[in-house]
Amino acid sequence: MTNGHDNDLEAGMQRAERIIAALADNQDAIQSELRTLAKSQVLMSESLTKLAQAQADLVETQKHGDERLNALSYYYFQRHLNEHSKGSN
């Protein structure tokens, strides 16, 4: 019976060795994938920063555009009032 027990132990050891070898083989692939993900994260972060700056620039540009539009609207409104007030006198 010791022989059967030894065979089971040997089979278990061989299985454990195969699992460890498979894990070791996959470790390089996992490390490579992690490096790729880290690089992608950096690029994504940089892109997001640029996008945020572009949005801030757009908001500022829109603000100036709104101010100019308001000034132009006020000018034409005043002009319209002046023309009609002169015409009614």
C-alpha positions in Angstrom: 0.0 0.0 0.0 3.0 2.3 0.5 3.6 2.0 -3.2 0.1 3.2 -4.1 0.5 6.1 -1.6 3.9 6.9 -3.2 2.3 6.9 -6.6 -0.5 9.3 -5.5 2.1 11.5 -3.9 4.3 11.5 -7.0 1.2 12.3 -9.2 0.3 15.1 -6.9 3.8 16.5 -7.0 3.9 16.3 -10.8 0.6 18.1 -11.0 1.8 20.8 -8.6 5.0 21.2 -10.7 2.9 21.6 -13.9 0.7 24.2 -12.3 3.8 26.1 -11.0 5.4 25.9 -14.4 2.2 27.2 -16.1 2.0 30.1 -13.6 5.6 31.0 -14.2 5.0 30.9 -18.0 2.0 33.2 -17.6 3.8 35.6 -15.3 5.8 37.1 -18.2 2.6 37.6 -20.2 0.8 39.1 -17.2 3.7 41.5 -16.5 3.7 42.6 -20.2 -0.1 43.2 -20.1 0.3 45.2 -16.8 3.0 47.4 -18.5 0.7 47.9 -21.5 -2.2 48.9 -19.2 0.0 51.3 -17.2 1.2 53.0 -20.4 -2.4 53.2 -21.6 -3.5 54.7 -18.3 -0.8 57.4 -18.6 -1.8 58.2 -22.1 -5.5 58.3 -21.1 -4.7 60.6 -18.2 -2.7 63.0 -20.5 -5.5 63.0 -23.0 -8.1 63.7 -20.3 -5.9 66.6 -19.1 -5.7 68.1 -22.6 -9.5 67.6 -23.0 -10.2 69.4 -19.8 -7.9 72.3 -20.8 -9.7 72.5 -24.2 -13.0 72.6 -22.5 -11.9 75.4 -20.2 -10.6 77.3 -23.2 -14.0 76.8 -24.9 -15.9 78.0 -21.8 -13.7 81.1 -21.8 -14.2 81.7 -25.5 -17.9 81.3 -25.1 -18.0 83.8 -22.2 -16.3 86.4 -24.4 -18.6 85.6 -27.3 -21.6 86.0 -25.0 -20.3 89.3 -23.8 -19.8 90.6 -27.4 -23.3 89.3 -28.4 -24.8 91.1 -25.4 -23.0 94.3 -26.3 -24.1 94.0 -29.9 -27.7 93.3 -28.9 -27.7 96.3 -26.6 -26.3 98.5 -29.3 -29.0 97.6 -31.8 -31.7 97.8 -29.2 -30.6 101.3 -28.2 -30.4 102.2 -31.9 -33.9 100.9 -32.5 -35.2 102.9 -29.6 -33.4 106.1 -30.7 -34.8 105.8 -34.3 -38.3 105.2 -33.1 -38.2 108.0 -30.5 -37.0 110.5 -33.1 -39.6 109.4 -35.5 -42.4 109.8 -33.0 -41.4 113.4 -32.2 
